[in-house]
């Protein structure tokens, strides 16, 4: 390949510890997801945030999706994840929203009632941003950690 010398190729390589292996592939797919409460209502208290985090760990561990960072504010949450290539982003987000919404409504129905009604907890939309290696992941982690956690 013209213009690509060994030194520039070396700088493009992944750190071996960042790579994950599946049955037929090696990958490093990182995603920054933002999920917003329906109508952007401030329905996420610290107790609700803890429930979200607990459910996320339970379902994402089973799916072999790693949570690299998690936080949020009273009306939205941020997740930085490392996911296998077998999931479409929309399918993964649907699983996350369904499981967390169900558990939040079961455990915190009275608490969220003043903010939300009906069966929906999350907005229909979401934000998904692919994240590169190294510095950009650290930058996103710092941004997520800096969120104003609900009280």
N, C-alpha and C positions, 0 to 999 in steps of 0.2 A: 504494500500500500504506500503510495507516494506521500511524503510529508509526515509519516508517522514513524518516529524512531523509537528505539527501545525505551529511552527515558520517558517520553511522553506516554507510551503505552503503559509503563509501570505506574505512572501517576493516575491512570484511569482505573486500575484494578481495584477490586473490592478488598477490604480487609477480610481475610478468610473467616474470622469469627462472625462477620455480618451475614455470611451466606448460610442458607438453610437448605436442606436436601429433602426432596420428596422421592417417591418411588422411581420416577423417570425424569426428574429435573433438579436443578440447583437454582435457587432464587433468592432475591432480596427485594421484596415488595413492601414498601412502607406507605401508609396512608394517614393523612390528617382528616378526621371526620368531625363535623360540627352538627349536632342535633339540637333543634330548637323546640321548646315547649309550644304547644298549640296556641295560636294567637299571640305568641311571644309573651305570654303571661308569666309572672314571677312565681311559678308554682314549685320551684326546686329549692327546698329547705336543706339543711345539712342532713336531716334524717332521710329525705328522699334521695339526696346525693349518695349517701351510704348504701341505700338499697340498689340504686343504679349500678354502683361499683361492684357490689356483691353479685348481682345478676350477671353483669358483664364478665366477671372472672369465671363464673360457673359455665356460661354458655360458650365463651370464647376459648377457654381451656379445652373444652370438648372438641371444638372445631380446629384446634391447633393454631389459633390466632393469638399472637402475643400482644399484650397491652404494654406499650413502651412508656406512655404517660396518660394520665387522666385527671381532669379537673373541670371546673365550669363555674357558672354564675347562676343567679336565681332564675334565668330564663333560657339557658342553653348549656350544653356540655361539649367539651372537646375531648377527643380520643386520638392518640397517636398509636397506630397499630402496625404490626408486621404480619402480613397475611400470606397464606399459600395461594398459588395461582389458580386453584380450582374454584374459587368463589368469584362471581361477578359482584361488583361493588353494591349494586342495587339489591341483590339477594342477601348479602351480608347485613346491610343496613336494615332491611326488612326484618330479618331475624332478631337483630338487636332491638329495634323499636318494639316489635311484638312482645318479646319476652320481658323487657323492662317495663313497658306500659302495663302489661297484665299484673306484674308483681307490685308496681306502684299503686295501682287501683285497689289491689287486694289489701295491702298493708297501710296505705295512707289515704283512704277514700275521704274521710272527714277533713283531713288537713288540706287536700287539694280542691275540695268541693267549691270553695269561694272563688277559685281561679278558673276552673275547668268544669265542663259538663259533658255528658255523653260518654262514649266509650274511648275517645281519643285522648291521649296524653301528649303525643308529639305532633308537630307540624307535619304536613305531607311532604314538605321539601327537606333537603339536607345539603350539606356542603361536603365534597370529597376532593381532597387535593393530594396528588402524589408527591412524595417527599424523597429527595435524593439522599445521598450518603453524607456521613461526616458532619461538617459544620451546619448544614441545613437542618439535620435532625436535632442537633443540640439547640439551635435557634428556636425551632418549633417547641421543643421541650420547655425551654425557658419561658416562651410565650404562654404555654398552657399552665405552667406553674404560677404565673403571675396573675391568673384570673382571680377576681374577687369572689371568694367562696361564699355561698349563702350562709346565713347565720341560723 
